[in-house]
């Protein structure tokens, strides 16, 4: 299966897709900081994410905000229809 990630920003054009192969019934752990093609994800910039796949997927998105001394963690789960 192929996963495509597109990033959207408030003040610039979208970036992507970042393409990732994922084997069926497997997990893929990736960090936005590690995405580099078509370009590195800008730091200290708010963005939204659209994930598309050529098969049904379940996505667990966890965000660790380490910009401040009091670290915060947020996790959400989305199921494809």
VOZATOR-861970 format. One line per field, with one value per atom (N, C-alpha, C): residue number from 0; residue in one letter; atom name; x, y, z. Coordinates in pm, 1 decimal, decimal comma. Layout:
<rs>
num: c(NUM	...)
residu: c(A	...)
atome: c(CA	...)
X: c(X	...)
Y: c(Y	...)
Z: c(Z	...)
</rs>
This chain:
<rs>
num: c(0	0	0	1	1	1	2	2	2	3	3	3	4	4	4	5	5	5	6	6	6	7	7	7	8	8	8	9	9	9	10	10	10	11	11	11	12	12	12	13	13	13	14	14	14	15	15	15	16	16	16	17	17	17	18	18	18	19	19	19	20	20	20	21	21	21	22	22	22	23	23	23	24	24	24	25	25	25	26	26	26	27	27	27	28	28	28	29	29	29	30	30	30	31	31	31	32	32	32	33	33	33	34	34	34	35	35	35	36	36	36	37	37	37	38	38	38	39	39	39	40	40	40	41	41	41	42	42	42	43	43	43	44	44	44	45	45	45	46	46	46	47	47	47	48	48	48	49	49	49	50	50	50	51	51	51	52	52	52	53	53	53	54	54	54	55	55	55	56	56	56	57	57	57	58	58	58	59	59	59	60	60	60	61	61	61	62	62	62	63	63	63	64	64	64	65	65	65	66	66	66	67	67	67	68	68	68	69	69	69	70	70	70	71	71	71	72	72	72	73	73	73	74	74	74	75	75	75	76	76	76	77	77	77	78	78	78	79	79	79	80	80	80)
residu: c(X	X	X	X	X	X	X	X	X	X	X	X	X	X	X	X	X	X	X	X	X	X	X	X	X	X	X	X	X	X	X	X	X	X	X	X	X	X	X	X	X	X	X	X	X	X	X	X	X	X	X	X	X	X	X	X	X	X	X	X	X	X	X	X	X	X	X	X	X	X	X	X	X	X	X	X	X	X	X	X	X	X	X	X	X	X	X	X	X	X	X	X	X	X	X	X	X	X	X	X	X	X	X	X	X	X	X	X	X	X	X	X	X	X	X	X	X	X	X	X	X	X	X	X	X	X	X	X	X	X	X	X	X	X	X	X	X	X	X	X	X	X	X	X	X	X	X	X	X	X	X	X	X	X	X	X	X	X	X	X	X	X	X	X	X	X	X	X	X	X	X	X	X	X	X	X	X	X	X	X	X	X	X	X	X	X	X	X	X	X	X	X	X	X	X	X	X	X	X	X	X	X	X	X	X	X	X	X	X	X	X	X	X	X	X	X	X	X	X	X	X	X	X	X	X	X	X	X	X	X	X	X	X	X	X	X	X	X	X	X	X	X	X)
atome: c(N	CA	C	N	CA	C	N	CA	C	N	CA	C	N	CA	C	N	CA	C	N	CA	C	N	CA	C	N	CA	C	N	CA	C	N	CA	C	N	CA	C	N	CA	C	N	CA	C	N	CA	C	N	CA	C	N	CA	C	N	CA	C	N	CA	C	N	CA	C	N	CA	C	N	CA	C	N	CA	C	N	CA	C	N	CA	C	N	CA	C	N	CA	C	N	CA	C	N	CA	C	N	CA	C	N	CA	C	N	CA	C	N	CA	C	N	CA	C	N	CA	C	N	CA	C	N	CA	C	N	CA	C	N	CA	C	N	CA	C	N	CA	C	N	CA	C	N	CA	C	N	CA	C	N	CA	C	N	CA	C	N	CA	C	N	CA	C	N	CA	C	N	CA	C	N	CA	C	N	CA	C	N	CA	C	N	CA	C	N	CA	C	N	CA	C	N	CA	C	N	CA	C	N	CA	C	N	CA	C	N	CA	C	N	CA	C	N	CA	C	N	CA	C	N	CA	C	N	CA	C	N	CA	C	N	CA	C	N	CA	C	N	CA	C	N	CA	C	N	CA	C	N	CA	C	N	CA	C	N	CA	C	N	CA	C	N	CA	C	N	CA	C	N	CA	C	N	CA	C	N	CA	C)
X: c(83,4	0,0	89,7	39,1	114,2	40,3	113,6	60,7	116,7	27,7	69,4	33,6	128,3	110,3	126,6	27,9	35,8	20,7	106,0	102,7	42,4	-44,5	-109,3	-72,4	-49,2	-4,6	-99,8	-96,6	-183,0	-134,2	-4,0	51,4	137,7	126,6	204,3	134,8	184,1	124,7	151,0	65,0	86,9	218,2	267,5	388,6	352,8	400,3	376,0	344,8	316,4	303,4	438,0	444,6	551,4	497,6	567,1	516,6	589,2	509,6	564,7	500,7	579,0	520,5	497,4	384,1	351,6	299,5	355,3	308,4	172,7	90,2	-41,1	-27,0	-117,1	-122,9	5,8	70,3	193,7	183,3	272,0	275,0	394,1	379,5	488,6	498,7	609,8	633,6	725,1	675,4	759,9	745,1	847,4	849,1	844,4	761,1	754,9	891,1	969,8	1104,3	1194,3	1162,2	1245,1	1202,9	1088,3	1044,4	1130,9	1178,8	1268,7	1236,6	1158,8	1130,8	980,9	930,1	994,3	1071,9	1049,6	1130,2	1114,8	1211,2	1198,4	1077,7	1016,0	903,2	958,2	904,8	958,3	929,4	1027,5	1010,1	947,1	883,2	818,8	717,4	649,0	547,1	424,7	308,7	185,5	148,3	98,2	52,6	-55,9	-133,8	-233,8	-186,5	-238,4	-193,7	-313,6	-298,7	-394,9	-320,4	-374,5	-317,5	-409,6	-352,3	-428,1	-358,1	-436,8	-380,2	-461,2	-398,8	-470,1	-536,3	-545,2	-617,3	-664,5	-766,3	-811,3	-698,5	-691,4	-587,8	-647,0	-576,1	-602,4	-478,5	-498,0	-385,4	-391,8	-282,2	-268,6	-163,6	-206,1	-115,6	-87,8	37,0	78,0	170,1	143,2	226,0	288,4	417,7	492,4	540,2	489,2	529,9	637,0	760,6	873,5	932,3	855,1	906,2	917,5	841,4	840,8	887,6	918,3	966,8	861,9	734,6	627,0	585,1	640,6	616,2	471,7	407,8	271,3	265,5	172,8	156,7	10,2	-18,4	-154,2	-157,4	-258,4	-269,7	-413,8	-432,5	-564,3	-558,9	-674,8	-684,8	-792,4	-762,8	-859,0	-868,9	-990,7	-1016,9	-1062,5	-1015,5	-1062,2	-1199,4	-1276,2	-1408,7	-1401,9)
Y: c(-115,6	0,0	124,3	231,1	356,3	463,8	532,4	641,5	771,7	870,9	1002,2	1107,0	1190,6	1293,4	1429,8	1516,8	1653,7	1748,5	1849,1	1948,5	2077,5	2139,0	2265,0	2371,8	2493,3	2604,1	2722,1	2813,7	2931,8	3035,3	3040,9	3151,7	3109,9	2984,3	2938,9	2820,6	2782,1	2670,8	2538,0	2437,6	2305,3	2243,2	2150,1	2075,7	1927,9	1857,2	1714,7	1674,2	1550,3	1451,3	1391,7	1359,4	1275,6	1133,6	1046,4	911,8	808,6	721,2	618,1	484,2	380,9	247,4	187,5	119,8	53,4	-85,6	-187,6	-323,8	-344,2	-429,8	-459,3	-516,7	-474,1	-523,2	-496,8	-385,6	-346,3	-201,3	-160,8	-21,9	49,9	179,4	265,0	379,9	392,7	503,0	602,6	723,2	823,3	956,9	1036,3	1169,3	1272,6	1374,2	1480,2	1545,8	1551,7	1610,7	1533,0	1405,9	1323,4	1330,1	1390,3	1400,3	1502,3	1463,8	1554,1	1567,7	1476,1	1479,3	1489,9	1602,4	1697,5	1810,1	1835,9	1934,0	1907,5	1949,7	1930,5	2005,7	1948,4	2013,8	2130,6	2250,9	2366,4	2356,6	2390,2	2390,0	2521,6	2517,8	2636,8	2697,3	2612,6	2656,4	2567,7	2628,5	2551,3	2493,5	2369,4	2308,0	2206,0	2175,4	2069,6	1956,8	1836,6	1719,4	1649,3	1610,8	1523,0	1395,0	1281,6	1150,8	1079,4	1025,1	949,1	815,4	711,7	579,0	507,7	411,3	335,2	210,2	201,2	95,1	154,1	94,2	146,0	142,5	247,3	256,6	308,3	282,7	343,9	425,4	551,3	640,6	683,0	664,2	721,0	829,5	952,1	1066,9	1115,8	1112,7	1159,9	1278,9	1383,3	1504,6	1531,0	1546,6	1584,3	1726,7	1816,9	1957,1	1981,6	1989,1	2004,1	2144,8	2242,2	2378,4	2445,5	2400,1	2462,7	2362,9	2412,7	2327,4	2223,5	2262,6	2168,4	2099,3	1982,6	1909,1	1859,2	1869,0	1818,9	1713,0	1617,5	1507,7	1496,3	1480,3	1466,4	1353,0	1267,7	1156,6	1146,4	1124,9	1106,3	985,5	924,0	808,3	837,2	805,5	822,5	692,1	657,1	538,6	581,3	513,9	545,5	482,0	540,3	486,3	387,9)
Z: c(0,0	0,0	0,0	-57,9	-62,7	15,2	99,5	180,1	125,1	106,6	57,6	161,9	195,0	297,0	230,7	250,5	200,8	318,7	324,2	430,9	378,8	460,4	424,6	527,1	477,9	561,7	548,0	642,7	638,3	537,8	515,3	436,9	318,2	274,8	159,4	94,3	-20,3	-93,9	-22,8	-45,8	15,5	-32,0	47,7	13,6	13,2	-87,2	-94,8	-237,3	-256,2	-149,8	-107,8	18,5	71,5	57,4	-12,6	-41,2	43,2	105,4	192,0	159,0	128,7	115,1	254,0	270,4	397,1	364,0	425,0	402,0	469,5	410,9	468,0	609,4	697,5	835,3	912,8	880,4	948,9	992,2	1079,1	1123,1	1059,9	1052,8	1006,2	1104,9	1169,3	1262,9	1193,3	1176,4	1112,4	1183,9	1172,1	1232,7	1121,9	1141,0	1040,9	1024,6	1130,3	1121,2	1025,5	1000,4	912,5	765,7	736,3	597,0	523,2	404,4	331,8	183,5	126,7	-16,2	-38,7	-88,1	-177,5	-109,1	20,8	93,3	242,0	323,9	468,6	524,1	624,5	691,0	772,1	752,5	825,1	974,9	1054,3	1200,2	1244,5	1361,0	1417,9	1322,2	1245,9	1151,5	1169,1	1189,8	1200,9	1065,3	1065,2	941,2	971,1	868,3	873,6	782,0	806,3	732,1	669,0	542,5	477,1	440,3	487,5	457,9	360,2	252,5	154,1	133,7	112,1	90,4	-15,7	-83,6	-185,2	-128,8	4,5	75,3	208,7	271,3	401,2	505,1	586,2	689,2	819,6	927,2	1056,7	1089,6	1124,0	1151,6	1296,6	1367,8	1501,9	1491,7	1513,6	1504,7	1646,1	1683,7	1815,6	1796,7	1871,7	1863,4	1999,4	1998,7	2118,4	2098,5	2178,9	2170,4	2275,6	2230,9	2323,5	2320,0	2267,9	2259,6	2395,2	2492,6	2624,0	2729,3	2844,7	2952,2	2991,3	2994,4	3024,8	2895,1	2871,1	2747,3	2744,7	2628,6	2615,2	2505,2	2523,3	2430,7	2393,8	2264,3	2215,0	2115,2	2124,5	2030,8	1982,1	1851,8	1792,2	1699,7	1678,0	1588,3	1484,5	1358,6	1249,3	1171,2	1133,0	1052,7	915,1	811,0	676,4	654,9	563,1	533,9	421,1)
</rs>
